[in-house]
Amino acid sequence: MASTATRVLAPVGTAGKLFAFGLDVGRALFRRPFQLREFLQQAWFIASVTIIPTALVAIPFGAVIALQVGGLIKQFGAQSFTGSASVLAVVQQAGPIATALLIAGAGGSAIAADLGARKIREELDAMMVLGIDPIQRLVVPRVLACMLVAFFLNGMVSVVGVSGGYVFNVMLQDGTPGSYLASFTALAQLPDLWVGLLKAIVFGFIAAIVACYKGMNAGGGPKGVGDAVNESVVITFLMLFVVNFVMSTIYLQVVPPKTG
């Protein structure tokens, strides 16, 4: 009976520890000295492993959205709103989600593997013995790097996705270039861009926190590191979709939609 209760409550305990770890990272963000070199190295590494896959993913994202939205709108005779609807879908939803998935899948897994390897080699324990806080020295630069890269990758996904939707709408759905471009401001508004960027930053923070937490708590040798990497990616994906739903709901309640 006790073992069953333990298994049931284990996810709750993990969620609490993850939240506490996030608070520790938040406090460490304002401590000095700031590890600028580590931050720049991590930002460059994360960008190098995610920029090409993100660009390649953004093209079909924009194309599928343009084709689906364009076909649906065409049935109602509102082809002039195809561009605006595509921009809303890419900027608000597809851009941040695609960015977060690549940050978590490529950058987050690498972070979890790196910290997990340091954990099983007892490097983290050695740092604590020397009076060095592993969170301030290793975690904070990686969290800020993920947030920065996610911010810029989201902009790239938005541009590439909207451009891909434009090409496919004009080539495959007989849309007019002028109508597609002119309809950008019909339903879309500037807060839609801000919420997309905010989502990307929050998603980058979540991906980095989960990856660092699982890496620093890995155990059981190399197999434990592999399990930590897999768990970090799965947990991040689940959290991203939940947080995206919550943020989208709050945004739609706070910011009134623009009418055409």
C-alpha positions as CSV (number, residue, x, y, z in Angstrom):
1,M,0.0,0.0,0.0
2,A,2.8,2.3,0.9
3,S,4.7,1.6,-2.3
4,T,1.5,2.4,-4.3
5,A,1.1,5.7,-2.6
6,T,4.8,6.5,-3.1
7,R,4.5,5.8,-6.9
8,V,1.3,8.0,-7.1
9,L,2.9,10.9,-5.2
10,A,6.3,10.7,-6.9
11,P,5.3,13.1,-9.8
12,V,4.1,15.6,-7.3
13,G,7.4,15.5,-5.4
14,T,9.3,15.9,-8.7
15,A,7.2,18.8,-9.7
16,G,7.8,20.5,-6.3
17,K,11.6,19.9,-6.6
18,L,11.6,21.3,-10.1
19,F,9.7,24.4,-9.0
20,A,12.2,24.9,-6.1
21,F,15.1,24.5,-8.5
22,G,13.6,27.1,-10.7
23,L,13.3,29.5,-7.7
24,D,17.0,28.8,-6.9
25,V,18.0,29.7,-10.5
26,G,15.9,32.8,-10.3
27,R,17.7,34.0,-7.2
28,A,21.1,33.1,-8.7
29,L,20.4,35.3,-11.8
30,F,21.2,38.4,-9.8
31,R,24.4,37.1,-8.1
32,R,27.8,38.3,-9.1
33,P,30.1,37.6,-10.8
34,F,28.2,36.8,-13.9
35,Q,29.8,34.0,-16.1
36,L,29.9,36.0,-19.3
37,R,32.2,33.6,-21.1
38,E,30.2,30.6,-20.3
39,F,27.0,32.4,-21.4
40,L,28.5,33.3,-24.8
41,Q,29.8,29.8,-25.3
42,Q,26.5,28.2,-24.5
43,A,24.5,30.7,-26.6
44,W,26.8,30.0,-29.6
45,F,26.5,26.3,-29.1
46,I,22.7,26.2,-28.8
47,A,22.3,28.5,-31.8
48,S,24.7,26.4,-33.9
49,V,22.7,23.1,-33.2
50,T,19.2,24.6,-33.6
51,I,19.3,27.3,-36.3
52,I,19.3,25.1,-39.4
53,P,16.7,22.5,-38.1
54,T,14.5,25.4,-36.9
55,A,14.6,27.1,-40.3
56,L,13.8,23.8,-42.1
57,V,10.9,23.1,-39.7
58,A,9.5,26.6,-40.1
59,I,9.0,26.2,-43.9
60,P,6.5,23.3,-43.7
61,F,4.9,24.9,-40.7
62,G,4.1,28.1,-42.7
63,A,3.2,26.1,-45.8
64,V,0.7,23.7,-44.0
65,I,-0.9,26.6,-42.1
66,A,-1.3,28.7,-45.3
67,L,-2.7,25.7,-47.3
68,Q,-5.1,24.7,-44.5
69,V,-6.3,28.2,-43.7
70,G,-6.4,29.2,-47.3
71,G,-8.6,26.2,-48.3
72,L,-10.9,26.8,-45.4
73,I,-11.3,30.6,-45.9
74,K,-11.8,30.1,-49.7
75,Q,-15.0,28.1,-48.9
76,F,-16.4,31.3,-47.3
77,G,-15.3,33.6,-50.0
78,A,-12.8,35.5,-47.7
79,Q,-9.6,34.8,-49.6
80,S,-8.4,38.4,-48.8
81,F,-7.9,37.4,-45.1
82,T,-5.6,34.4,-45.9
83,G,-2.5,36.4,-45.2
84,S,-3.7,37.8,-41.9
85,A,-4.9,34.4,-40.6
86,S,-1.6,32.8,-41.6
87,V,0.4,35.5,-39.8
88,L,-1.7,35.1,-36.6
89,A,-1.2,31.3,-36.6
90,V,2.5,31.5,-37.2
91,V,3.4,34.4,-34.9
92,Q,1.1,33.4,-32.0
93,Q,1.3,29.6,-32.1
94,A,3.6,27.9,-34.6
95,G,6.6,30.2,-34.1
96,P,7.0,29.8,-30.4
97,I,6.1,26.1,-30.4
98,A,8.5,25.2,-33.2
99,T,11.3,27.2,-31.5
100,A,10.6,25.6,-28.1
101,L,10.6,22.1,-29.5
102,L,13.9,22.6,-31.2
103,I,15.4,24.3,-28.2
104,A,14.3,21.4,-26.0
105,G,15.1,18.6,-28.4
106,A,18.6,19.8,-29.5
107,G,19.8,22.3,-27.0
108,G,18.1,21.0,-23.9
109,S,19.2,17.4,-24.5
110,A,22.8,18.5,-24.9
111,I,22.6,20.5,-21.7
112,A,21.1,17.6,-19.8
113,A,23.8,15.2,-21.2
114,D,26.6,17.6,-20.3
115,L,25.4,18.3,-16.7
116,G,24.6,14.6,-16.3
117,A,28.1,13.6,-17.3
118,R,29.5,16.1,-14.8
119,K,27.3,14.7,-12.1
120,I,28.3,11.1,-12.5
121,R,32.0,12.2,-12.6
122,E,31.3,14.0,-9.3
123,E,32.5,17.3,-10.8
124,L,29.4,19.1,-9.3
125,D,30.3,17.7,-5.8
126,A,33.9,18.9,-6.2
127,M,32.7,22.4,-7.1
128,M,30.5,22.5,-4.0
129,V,33.5,21.4,-1.9
130,L,35.5,24.3,-3.3
131,G,32.8,26.7,-2.5
132,I,31.5,27.2,-6.0
133,D,27.8,27.2,-6.6
134,P,27.0,24.9,-9.6
135,I,23.8,26.8,-10.2
136,Q,25.4,30.1,-10.5
137,R,28.4,28.8,-12.4
138,L,26.8,26.4,-14.8
139,V,23.0,26.6,-14.8
140,V,22.4,30.4,-15.0
141,P,24.5,30.9,-18.2
142,R,22.7,28.0,-19.9
143,V,19.3,29.3,-18.9
144,L,20.0,32.8,-20.1
145,A,21.5,31.4,-23.3
146,C,18.4,29.3,-24.0
147,M,16.2,32.3,-23.5
148,L,18.2,34.6,-25.7
149,V,18.5,32.0,-28.5
150,A,14.8,31.2,-28.3
151,F,14.0,34.9,-28.6
152,F,15.9,35.3,-31.9
153,L,14.9,31.9,-33.3
154,N,11.3,32.8,-32.8
155,G,11.8,35.9,-35.0
156,M,13.4,33.7,-37.6
157,V,10.7,31.1,-37.5
158,S,8.1,33.9,-37.9
159,V,9.8,35.4,-40.9
160,V,10.5,32.0,-42.6
161,G,7.0,30.6,-41.8
162,V,5.2,33.7,-43.1
163,S,7.4,33.7,-46.3
164,G,6.7,30.0,-46.8
165,G,3.0,30.5,-46.4
166,Y,3.2,33.4,-48.9
167,V,5.0,31.3,-51.5
168,F,2.6,28.3,-51.2
169,N,-0.5,30.5,-51.2
170,V,0.5,32.3,-54.3
171,M,1.8,29.2,-56.2
172,L,-0.7,26.5,-55.2
173,Q,-3.9,28.4,-54.2
174,D,-3.8,31.1,-56.9
175,G,-3.6,33.8,-54.3
176,T,-2.5,37.3,-55.3
177,P,0.7,38.6,-53.7
178,G,-0.8,42.0,-53.1
179,S,-3.8,40.6,-51.3
180,Y,-1.7,38.3,-49.1
181,L,0.6,41.2,-48.0
182,A,-2.1,43.8,-47.7
183,S,-4.2,41.6,-45.3
184,F,-1.4,41.4,-42.7
185,T,-3.0,44.1,-40.6
186,A,-6.6,43.2,-41.2
187,L,-6.8,40.9,-38.2
188,A,-3.2,40.8,-36.8
189,Q,-2.0,43.5,-34.4
190,L,1.2,44.4,-32.6
191,P,0.4,42.6,-29.3
192,D,0.3,39.4,-31.3
193,L,4.0,39.8,-32.0
194,W,4.8,40.6,-28.4
195,V,3.0,37.6,-27.0
196,G,4.8,35.4,-29.5
197,L,8.2,36.7,-28.3
198,L,7.1,36.4,-24.7
199,K,6.1,32.8,-25.2
200,A,9.5,32.0,-26.8
201,I,11.4,33.5,-23.9
202,V,9.2,31.6,-21.3
203,F,9.5,28.3,-23.3
204,G,13.3,28.7,-23.5
205,F,13.4,29.2,-19.7
206,I,11.3,26.1,-19.1
207,A,13.4,24.0,-21.5
208,A,16.6,25.1,-19.8
209,I,15.3,24.6,-16.3
210,V,14.1,21.1,-16.9
211,A,17.2,20.1,-18.8
212,C,19.5,21.5,-16.1
213,Y,17.4,19.9,-13.3
214,K,17.4,16.4,-14.9
215,G,21.1,16.6,-15.7
216,M,22.2,17.7,-12.2
217,N,20.1,14.9,-10.7
218,A,21.2,12.1,-13.0
219,G,22.4,8.9,-11.4
220,G,23.3,5.4,-12.2
221,G,26.2,5.8,-14.6
222,P,25.9,6.4,-18.3
223,K,22.5,4.8,-18.5
224,G,21.2,7.3,-15.9
225,V,22.5,10.1,-18.0
226,G,20.6,8.8,-21.1
227,D,17.5,8.4,-19.0
228,A,17.8,11.9,-17.8
229,V,18.1,13.3,-21.3
230,N,15.0,11.4,-22.5
231,E,13.0,12.5,-19.4
232,S,14.0,16.1,-19.8
233,V,12.8,16.2,-23.4
234,V,9.5,14.5,-22.6
235,I,8.8,16.6,-19.6
236,T,9.6,19.8,-21.4
237,F,7.3,18.9,-24.3
238,L,4.4,18.3,-21.9
239,M,5.0,21.5,-20.0
240,L,5.3,23.6,-23.1
241,F,1.9,22.6,-24.4
242,V,0.3,23.2,-21.0
243,V,2.0,26.6,-20.6
244,N,1.1,27.6,-24.2
245,F,-2.5,26.8,-23.6
246,V,-2.5,28.9,-20.4
247,M,-0.7,31.9,-21.9
248,S,-2.9,31.8,-25.0
249,T,-6.1,31.7,-22.9
250,I,-4.9,34.7,-20.8
251,Y,-3.8,36.7,-23.8
252,L,-7.2,36.2,-25.6
253,Q,-9.0,37.3,-22.5
254,V,-6.8,40.4,-21.9
255,V,-6.2,41.6,-25.4
256,P,-9.4,41.9,-27.5
257,P,-9.2,40.5,-31.0
258,K,-9.0,43.0,-33.8
259,T,-12.0,42.9,-36.1
260,G,-11.7,43.2,-39.8
